[in-house]
Amino acid sequence: MNDTASNLSVLDTARAGTFKQALARALSTPVAEVTFSEILDGLPTEPSVLDFHLRNEGNPGFALNHTTLCPSMVERFRDLKDRFDPLTLTFPPGVLSAFQQRHPGTKPFELRLIELLAVACHQIAVHLYNPDDGAHKHCIYEEWRHLSRGQIQPGQYIAPTPFYHRSYLAHEQYPNGVADIVGYWAEAKIFGGVVIFDRGESGTDCRALFLHPARFKGPRTIFPPTPKQYDALVNFLLGPAPGPSDVACPIPIHATLENRWRYDPWDSMTRFNIFRDRYERKAPNGPRPRRCVKSAIDWPELRDENLVLALQDEAREGKPLGQAAMDAALERLKQITPSSPLWGDWGGLAST
């Protein structure tokens, strides 16, 4: 296979069919329908904005009282989806060949399939955004953004589109410019975060799946799905067609205290090779900023450290030691990365 962008025609029939099934299932989920319909509409709804950002009354989405999608937008997306030909998608060099070379039934095959799926959903978002033929034209937001520039405080930033993930704004280096900002936003809405991978020392591997979330009340740290979340996603994409009585849709995947092995976005790309494409984020300059407030939402191990310290205090006071709780907390404290604020204190456990 060559090193130029290509489409599904380079895959064998079985692998192409597997990808088409996975994409069809992802596009049929409620979250995908709403996400792509919002892009067609031209503005995210108020609940969608508040999922990722603080309320800003001047923002057109709020000023226009855009609480729900405009009529017919979901139907319009469903019509486009039904007529969509996956062969129109193109993929970066190496992505399709990597999928072709993996064996079905293995984790490397599953990870490469998820990679293709993320690229496809991103690309569909770009295609839906670019025509600017929705109920709300891009100029509505652009005019508000222009007028607001003189009112923002130092250090504030107004994104060039209302569809944005706050860490994926480097449109000057994106192949599709501002439309790629929209693509990353769509990924975060559909999957629970921008889909990225442990690329290893080579920078091209696909060794583990991570999500880079953007929810306002969620973590800012990059997290892997739990085994249960991962298996549910794979079964949904590759298993028999789900029926109406089957389990709930596995996406979006949101982080809980069980999602361990967190990474700080500041050093995930430069120190640990966790990304999808090198151009997706601007490489940070200098050392990682020190943050005074550390949250268990970002670092679940903080709760475990507090529990261990509390149990030790109780033991010193003569109370019976909760050995089971202590052992469980210490075991969880092994599930931390060098990115964790507790690495200096508990990193030795993680390496044992």
C-alpha positions as CSV (number, residue, x, y, z in Angstrom):
1,M,0.0,0.0,0.0
2,N,1.2,3.5,-0.8
3,D,1.8,6.4,1.6
4,T,-0.8,8.7,0.1
5,A,-4.3,9.3,1.5
6,S,-6.7,6.6,0.3
7,N,-10.2,5.3,0.8
8,L,-11.7,2.0,1.9
9,S,-11.1,0.4,-1.5
10,V,-7.6,-0.6,-0.4
11,L,-9.1,-2.9,2.3
12,D,-10.2,-6.4,1.8
13,T,-13.9,-7.1,1.7
14,A,-14.1,-8.4,5.2
15,R,-12.3,-5.5,6.8
16,A,-14.1,-2.9,4.8
17,G,-17.4,-4.5,5.9
18,T,-16.4,-4.5,9.5
19,F,-15.6,-0.8,9.4
20,K,-18.8,0.0,7.5
21,Q,-20.8,-1.8,10.2
22,A,-19.0,0.0,13.0
23,L,-19.5,3.4,11.4
24,A,-23.1,2.8,10.7
25,R,-23.7,1.8,14.4
26,A,-21.8,4.9,15.7
27,L,-23.7,7.2,13.4
28,S,-27.0,5.8,14.5
29,T,-26.4,6.5,18.2
30,P,-28.5,9.3,19.8
31,V,-25.4,11.3,20.6
32,A,-24.1,11.2,17.1
33,E,-27.4,12.2,15.6
34,V,-27.6,15.3,17.9
35,T,-24.0,16.2,17.4
36,F,-24.1,16.2,13.6
37,S,-27.5,17.8,13.6
38,E,-26.2,20.7,15.6
39,I,-23.4,21.2,13.1
40,L,-25.9,21.2,10.3
41,D,-28.0,23.7,12.3
42,G,-25.0,26.1,12.6
43,L,-25.1,26.6,16.3
44,P,-24.8,24.2,19.3
45,T,-27.8,24.3,21.6
46,E,-27.6,25.8,25.0
47,P,-27.4,22.5,26.8
48,S,-24.6,21.4,24.4
49,V,-22.6,24.6,25.1
50,L,-23.0,24.3,28.8
51,D,-21.8,20.7,28.7
52,F,-18.3,22.1,27.7
53,H,-18.2,25.7,28.7
54,L,-19.3,28.4,31.1
55,R,-22.5,30.3,30.3
56,N,-21.9,33.5,28.3
57,E,-25.1,35.5,27.8
58,G,-23.7,37.4,24.9
59,N,-22.9,34.2,22.9
60,P,-25.4,33.9,20.0
61,G,-26.5,30.5,21.3
62,F,-27.8,32.1,24.4
63,A,-28.8,35.5,22.9
64,L,-31.0,33.7,20.4
65,N,-32.4,31.4,23.0
66,H,-31.2,28.4,21.1
67,T,-32.4,25.8,23.6
68,T,-33.3,23.1,21.0
69,L,-32.4,22.1,17.5
70,C,-34.2,23.9,14.7
71,P,-37.0,21.8,13.1
72,S,-36.1,19.2,10.6
73,M,-32.3,19.1,11.4
74,V,-32.3,15.6,12.8
75,E,-34.3,14.4,9.8
76,R,-31.9,16.1,7.5
77,F,-29.0,14.4,9.1
78,R,-30.8,11.0,9.0
79,D,-31.4,11.5,5.3
80,L,-27.8,12.4,4.6
81,K,-26.7,9.4,6.7
82,D,-28.9,7.0,4.7
83,R,-27.4,8.3,1.4
84,F,-23.9,8.4,2.7
85,D,-21.2,6.4,0.9
86,P,-18.3,5.5,3.1
87,L,-16.1,5.3,0.0
88,T,-16.1,9.1,-0.1
89,L,-14.0,9.1,3.1
90,T,-10.3,9.4,2.8
91,F,-7.7,8.5,5.5
92,P,-4.2,9.6,6.3
93,P,-1.2,7.6,5.1
94,G,-0.7,4.4,7.0
95,V,-4.0,4.3,8.9
96,L,-5.8,1.9,6.5
97,S,-2.7,-0.3,6.0
98,A,-2.3,-0.6,9.7
99,F,-5.9,-1.8,10.1
100,Q,-5.5,-4.2,7.1
101,Q,-2.4,-5.8,8.7
102,R,-4.1,-6.5,12.1
103,H,-5.9,-9.8,12.7
104,P,-9.6,-9.8,13.6
105,G,-10.3,-10.8,17.2
106,T,-7.2,-9.1,18.6
107,K,-6.9,-5.9,20.5
108,P,-4.6,-4.3,17.9
109,F,-7.3,-4.9,15.3
110,E,-9.9,-3.3,17.7
111,L,-7.7,-0.3,18.4
112,R,-7.1,0.4,14.7
113,L,-10.8,0.1,14.0
114,I,-11.5,2.7,16.7
115,E,-8.9,4.9,15.1
116,L,-10.6,4.7,11.7
117,L,-13.9,5.4,13.3
118,A,-12.6,8.5,15.1
119,V,-11.0,9.8,11.8
120,A,-14.3,9.1,10.0
121,C,-16.5,10.9,12.5
122,H,-14.1,13.8,12.5
123,Q,-14.1,14.0,8.7
124,I,-17.9,13.9,8.5
125,A,-18.1,16.8,10.9
126,V,-15.7,18.8,8.7
127,H,-17.9,18.0,5.6
128,L,-21.1,19.0,7.4
129,Y,-19.6,22.3,8.7
130,N,-17.9,23.6,5.6
131,P,-21.0,24.3,3.3
132,D,-22.4,26.8,5.9
133,D,-26.0,26.1,4.8
134,G,-27.6,25.6,8.1
135,A,-30.4,27.6,9.8
136,H,-27.7,29.7,11.5
137,K,-24.9,30.9,9.3
138,H,-21.3,31.1,10.4
139,C,-21.4,34.9,10.1
140,I,-23.8,35.1,13.1
141,Y,-21.1,33.8,15.5
142,E,-18.2,35.5,13.6
143,E,-19.9,38.9,13.9
144,W,-20.4,38.4,17.7
145,R,-16.8,37.2,18.0
146,H,-15.5,40.3,16.2
147,L,-17.6,42.7,18.4
148,S,-16.5,40.9,21.6
149,R,-12.8,41.1,20.9
150,G,-12.7,44.6,22.4
151,Q,-14.4,43.5,25.6
152,I,-12.4,40.4,26.6
153,Q,-10.0,40.4,29.5
154,P,-6.3,39.7,29.1
155,G,-5.7,36.0,28.7
156,Q,-9.2,35.3,27.5
157,Y,-9.8,33.8,24.1
158,I,-12.9,33.5,21.9
159,A,-12.7,30.5,19.6
160,P,-13.3,31.0,15.9
161,T,-16.3,28.6,16.0
162,P,-18.9,27.8,18.6
163,F,-18.1,24.1,18.2
164,Y,-14.9,23.7,20.1
165,H,-12.9,21.7,22.6
166,R,-10.7,24.1,24.6
167,S,-7.5,22.1,24.0
168,Y,-7.9,21.7,20.2
169,L,-7.8,25.2,18.7
170,A,-4.6,25.2,16.7
171,H,-6.5,25.8,13.4
172,E,-3.4,27.5,11.8
173,Q,-1.7,24.0,11.6
174,Y,-4.8,21.9,10.9
175,P,-5.3,20.5,7.4
176,N,-8.9,21.7,7.3
177,G,-8.4,24.9,9.3
178,V,-11.3,25.9,11.6
179,A,-13.4,23.0,10.3
180,D,-11.0,20.6,12.1
181,I,-11.8,22.4,15.4
182,V,-15.4,21.3,14.8
183,G,-14.2,17.8,14.0
184,Y,-12.4,17.5,17.4
185,W,-15.5,18.9,19.1
186,A,-17.7,16.3,17.4
187,E,-15.3,13.5,18.6
188,A,-15.5,14.8,22.1
189,K,-19.3,14.9,22.1
190,I,-19.7,11.5,20.5
191,F,-17.0,9.4,22.2
192,G,-16.6,11.3,25.5
193,G,-13.3,12.9,24.4
194,V,-11.0,13.3,21.5
195,V,-9.8,9.9,20.6
196,I,-6.0,9.5,21.1
197,F,-3.6,6.7,21.5
198,D,-0.4,5.6,23.1
199,R,1.9,5.9,20.1
200,G,4.9,4.4,21.7
201,E,8.5,5.3,21.0
202,S,7.9,5.1,17.2
203,G,5.2,7.7,17.4
204,T,3.1,5.5,15.0
205,D,1.9,2.6,17.2
206,C,-1.6,2.2,18.6
207,R,-0.9,0.5,21.9
208,A,-3.7,1.8,24.1
209,L,-6.8,4.0,23.8
210,F,-7.3,7.3,25.6
211,L,-9.9,10.0,25.6
212,H,-9.2,13.7,26.0
213,P,-12.4,15.0,27.6
214,A,-13.8,18.5,27.6
215,R,-16.9,18.5,29.9
216,F,-17.0,21.5,32.1
217,K,-17.8,19.5,35.2
218,G,-15.6,16.6,34.2
219,P,-11.8,15.9,34.5
220,R,-9.2,17.8,32.5
221,T,-6.9,14.8,32.6
222,I,-6.6,12.3,29.7
223,F,-8.0,8.9,30.7
224,P,-8.3,5.4,29.3
225,P,-11.7,3.6,29.3
226,T,-12.1,1.0,32.0
227,P,-12.0,-2.6,30.7
228,K,-15.8,-2.7,31.1
229,Q,-16.3,0.5,29.0
230,Y,-13.8,-0.7,26.4
231,D,-15.5,-4.1,26.1
232,A,-18.9,-2.5,25.8
233,L,-17.7,-0.3,23.0
234,V,-16.1,-3.1,21.1
235,N,-19.1,-5.4,21.5
236,F,-21.3,-2.6,20.2
237,L,-19.2,-2.0,17.2
238,L,-18.4,-5.6,16.3
239,G,-21.1,-7.8,17.9
240,P,-24.5,-8.8,16.7
241,A,-26.9,-6.0,15.9
242,P,-28.2,-4.6,19.3
243,G,-31.9,-5.0,19.9
244,P,-34.3,-2.6,21.6
245,S,-33.9,-4.4,24.9
246,D,-30.1,-4.5,24.9
247,V,-27.9,-2.4,27.2
248,A,-27.6,1.3,26.9
249,C,-25.5,2.9,24.2
250,P,-21.8,2.7,25.3
251,I,-20.9,6.2,24.0
252,P,-20.1,8.8,25.1
253,I,-17.7,7.3,27.6
254,H,-17.4,9.6,30.7
255,A,-14.6,9.3,33.3
256,T,-15.4,8.0,36.8
257,L,-13.1,7.3,39.7
258,E,-12.5,3.8,38.2
259,N,-10.8,5.3,35.1
260,R,-7.2,5.1,36.2
261,W,-3.8,5.8,34.6
262,R,-4.6,9.5,34.1
263,Y,-2.2,11.9,32.2
264,D,-1.9,15.6,32.3
265,P,-2.6,17.1,28.8
266,W,0.5,19.3,29.2
267,D,3.0,16.6,29.0
268,S,1.0,13.7,27.4
269,M,2.2,14.4,23.9
270,T,5.8,15.6,24.5
271,R,6.7,13.2,27.3
272,F,4.5,10.1,26.9
273,N,3.7,10.0,23.2
274,I,-0.1,10.0,23.7
275,F,-1.8,11.7,20.7
276,R,-3.5,10.8,17.4
277,D,-1.7,13.3,15.2
278,R,1.3,15.4,16.1
279,Y,-0.4,18.6,14.7
280,E,-3.6,18.2,16.9
281,R,-2.2,20.3,19.8
282,K,0.6,22.9,20.0
283,A,3.5,21.5,21.9
284,P,3.7,23.2,25.3
285,N,6.6,25.5,26.1
286,G,8.6,25.2,29.3
287,P,7.7,23.1,32.4
288,R,4.2,22.1,33.2
289,P,2.5,24.8,35.3
290,R,2.1,24.1,39.0
291,R,-1.5,24.1,40.0
292,C,-2.4,24.9,43.6
293,V,-5.7,23.1,43.5
294,K,-5.6,19.3,42.8
295,S,-8.9,17.5,42.4
296,A,-9.9,13.9,42.7
297,I,-11.9,14.5,39.6
298,D,-8.7,14.8,37.7
299,W,-6.6,12.4,39.9
300,P,-8.7,9.7,41.6
301,E,-5.7,8.5,43.5
302,L,-6.0,11.6,45.7
303,R,-9.0,10.0,47.3
304,D,-7.0,6.8,47.9
305,E,-4.2,8.7,49.5
306,N,-6.6,10.5,51.8
307,L,-8.2,7.2,52.8
308,V,-4.8,5.6,53.5
309,L,-3.8,8.6,55.7
310,A,-7.1,8.5,57.5
311,L,-6.9,4.8,58.2
312,Q,-3.4,5.2,59.5
313,D,-4.5,8.0,61.8
314,E,-7.3,5.8,63.2
315,A,-4.8,3.0,63.8
316,R,-2.5,5.3,65.7
317,E,-5.5,6.2,67.9
318,G,-6.0,2.6,68.8
319,K,-8.9,1.9,66.5
320,P,-9.0,-1.4,64.5
321,L,-7.3,-1.1,61.2
322,G,-9.6,-1.5,58.2
323,Q,-7.2,-3.8,56.5
324,A,-9.4,-4.6,53.5
325,A,-10.0,-1.0,52.8
326,M,-6.3,-0.2,53.3
327,D,-5.2,-3.0,50.9
328,A,-7.7,-1.9,48.2
329,A,-6.6,1.7,48.4
330,L,-2.9,0.7,48.2
331,E,-3.7,-1.5,45.2
332,R,-5.4,1.5,43.5
333,L,-2.4,3.7,44.3
334,K,-0.4,1.4,42.0
335,Q,-2.5,2.7,39.1
336,I,-0.8,6.0,38.6
337,T,1.4,7.5,36.0
338,P,4.5,9.8,36.2
339,S,2.1,12.6,35.3
340,S,0.3,12.2,38.6
341,P,0.9,14.7,41.4
342,L,1.4,11.7,43.7
343,W,4.1,10.1,41.6
344,G,6.9,11.3,43.9
345,D,5.2,9.7,46.9
346,W,3.6,6.6,45.5
347,G,5.3,6.0,42.2
348,G,7.3,3.1,43.7
349,L,4.1,1.2,44.2
350,A,3.2,1.6,40.6
351,S,6.4,0.0,39.5
352,T,6.0,-3.1,41.6
